[in-house]
Amino acid sequence: MYETNYHRASSVQEAVKLISGAAEGKYLAGGMTLIATMKQRLAAPSDLVDLRHIAEMKGITVNGRSVRIGAATTHHDVASSVELEAVCPAICALASHIGDPHVRHMGTIGGSIANNDPAADYPAAMLALDATIVTNSREIAAADFFTGLFETALNDDEIITAIAFEAPAKAAYRKFPNPASRYAMTGVFVARRDNGDVRVAVTGAGSNGVFRHQGMESALAGNWSPDAVGNVSVDASDLMTDLHASAAYRANLIKVMTKRAVAAA
Amino acid sequence: MGVEGIGARVARKEDKRFLTGKGRYTDDMSVPGMKYAIFVRSPHAHAKIRSIDATAAKEMPGVIDVLDGRQLTADGIGNLICGWMIHSKDGSPMKMGAWRPLADQTVRYVGDAVAVVVADSVDEARDAAEAVVVDYELLPVVTDPVKAMADGQPQLHPEAPNNLIFDWQLGDAAATDAAIAAAAHVTEVKIFNNRLSPNPMEPRAALGIYDSGDDHYTCYTTSQNPHLARLVMSAFYNVAPENKLRVIAPDVGGGFGSKIYIYPEEIVCLWASKRTGVPVKWTCDRTEAFLTDAHGRDHISTAKMAFDSSNRITALKVDTIANLGAYMSLFSSCVPTYLYATLLSGQYDIPAIHANVRTVYTNTAPVDAYRGAGRPEATYLLERTMETAARELGISPAELRRINFIRSFPHQTPVIMNYDAGDYEASLNAAMGAADWNGFADRKAEAERRGMKRGIGMSCYIEACGLAPSSAVGSLGAGVGLWESAEVRVNAVGTIEVMTGSHSHGQGHETTFAQLVADRFGVPIDSVNIVHGDTDKVQMGMGTYGSRSGAVGMSAVVKALDKVEAKAKKIAAHLMEADESDIVIENGELKVAGTDKSVPWFQMALAAYTAHNLPSGMEPGLKEGAFYDPSNFTFPAGCYICEVEVDPDTGRTEIVQFVAADDFGNIINPMIVEGQVHGGLAQGIGQALLEGVHYDPDSGQLLTASYMDYAMPRADDLPSFKVSTSNTPCPNNPLGVKGCGEAGAIGSPPALINAITDAIGNNTLTMPATPEKVWAAAHAAN
């Protein structure tokens, strides 16, 4: 790792100030990707501004079916929130399967979303839950937020402070892990609202990152059952091929994981 | 056996320090003035070095010096060698290209070391290494061994046209071909044995200390065989004469074969210490380990097995291409030859066998022994072929094996080995019983109702370990003898030190070797210390690999104990005025049989050292040494049965049951043996299901250079193993022991692949059986 200056911000305002004073600053929101990248000398920020200790960015509030999760909330806290479990157990289950216990106690929901790793779990949840990404300057719909591999709508130095969503009537996430990294080789988050609106978001498979599968959504809107998935065709041409899985196999996994998620929801 | 003697389930003495973080590994060593080395490595798989410019690097903070291959060559440091000569079938010697510890003209794989930076800190050395400018002229790359042999492909070494190192054969080709031509049935199988990265928990490390006052070198290193390291560095690499070179391998966190070899880094640390005048330490990081630790396996083979009308095997013909990577590592040549083709008879009476093996250079990391070393490759080939044959012949896999088992011993195979003892049917029956083989059909039907495909597969392995009779391996090309040494030193207070040439890097020698002493003299194992891993403390020894520490290393201890016992009895007889033939040793006392006279062990030891009252003419002291050269290999064997459930929708395999029934001969510590089997099974299952080294075929870049892409087995990939042992004692060593370190890794891959192919009804499947491959195979026609 190259030398870097570590700063611990105690407020969003202070974090912004610290980053604007840095030559090549980076926000640190758990560091589960960034620190590993720095250790390999593939990233060399002059300054790290740690967001994990900003009180206003931590914690989970559930109001009726309205959920707000502070961006600096760890995966462990999401996984073990009783309030959240009562309205949206799917996101708790998702968080409980991210990485290992160490990662879950360090990594945060904001960090994961801001990084937008194409194999991360949370982006699929954000899209399927139609979440709002709240930053220090605006609110961004999840549909507009994830713009490509490791790309988001965030401006330089913009901080995600929270995410918010209305808990759906039914939701579930199923992932098929990469045998080596245990990241999602394909993960599918399904959500159905009382008005019949269905969302199916896929992570780990798209060559341009997380995406919604319209075919699955319309089939499931007509018939919310695992059987509805059977005849939906999944186009492999926009899917990733890598050492571990071909696009055709990922296309199969999208169907299987969707089916299983619907069955579990 | 006593509570701590042979056969006792004694908790490992060494685990206290390992589990409490008190182990002392090479990287824990620190000496005054010590500096740190970082290697500049080739980012290219094949290139000429036009120039190396370290001017800027040398000016960077904390940098002591930057050294390159030209200086190393100028100082007369020799090439790394392969120490086992193999001759091709045309009589020509193997074609070994030069391997420089620091490449001075050409780099041949990604990770090849070209220079070393020595600096005050690791980070400063790393910064400076990035500032070393190496001008490369890129050359075309070949990573596939079949392609590498074709005309017009990149040539790695001028000595080896078409990259062919040797084209070797074993067995009777004419008899084999004739038997195949006359066969009632021939099963033909293509076998791919995947390349593996060894992944010991502790990465390699070296600390080179040059003392200009005595012109003496000390090397702390992660070695399985420090004496061999000293011998090779002295005799071949011109680092220093043996009496000026001390090699210490302290606690070593796993080796699996990869720490047998002498690598460029320890040579360079010693040389750099003299060049710079400071002690130089290097510790490998995980990426470097993936790039530069010697890999294992990587065979492409075809097998033809011939049967007569009563399903007896009449012949086996094997053609194998083994990828040895960019350079010939220390024992690379013997792994795909004498550790492989000699095991192709398996547990079966096969009248005619012929194997042809070609070894090939490619632009990949060197390949050498990895847990099992040749024997897993032989077992996988044979047991996949047997399973395939059973399916083709329409008889049960167990029945086909029973028909062909060797049943009388000794048994001379057509491929050198002379099996001394075994009862293969006993292991088969034990495994089938433990696995409830007969209940499988019901379990399969039940799984079917849940939408799962259940399969069962077996593997009957044999291995040759306890390497090895020196004259035999010498006649086959080995550059060293494979005996072992021991010295037993009884102190004046009766405590005992055992100096062994074996090296423990996870095997538990500090416990099992002490159990031998406890068993013999009735003293507590806490009064016995096992000393190993230091060429200044321990007499010449050959180290630990090939499951040899029990059969060979312990046998040397037994020989030394015999001598100690004889002298102790003489002393005791003299003290008690008895006849030495009446002395028995029990519970820490030397007694006169049939009387109440006795002398405590410590009093006898004290008498040996005070020398006030010894038998006339006896030398004082009590210390005896022995060298033991085995008269044969030992032949552990067993039967493994694996049961899986495959999810047809995803191709995911779950191992629902794994049974191992092994015959290791007599057992010193059953708990340690079980641990060895568990670890071996985990590695074998890793190979079959998860692990595989992949290079980009065009660039030669290593694609699996981290745990993000190299899949290691984890606890949740493995079932609870059902292990058991049976015992036909080895007749060729004093303890009747065989060897258990490699069996799990040798026997398990074919059992798993046989089970998966049984589940999916498609026999075409290569390791690692990733979910995608299994899914594709399950949905393809057989």
Interface residues (C-beta under 8 A of the other chain):
Chain A: M1 Y2 E3 Q40 R41 F176 N178 P179 A180 S181 Y183 L243 H244 A245 S246 Y249 N252 L253 V256
Chain B: D123 R126 D127 E130 T287 D649 T650 G651 R652 L689 L690 H694 L703 T704 Y707 M708 D709 Y710 A711 M712 T770 P771 E772 W775 A776
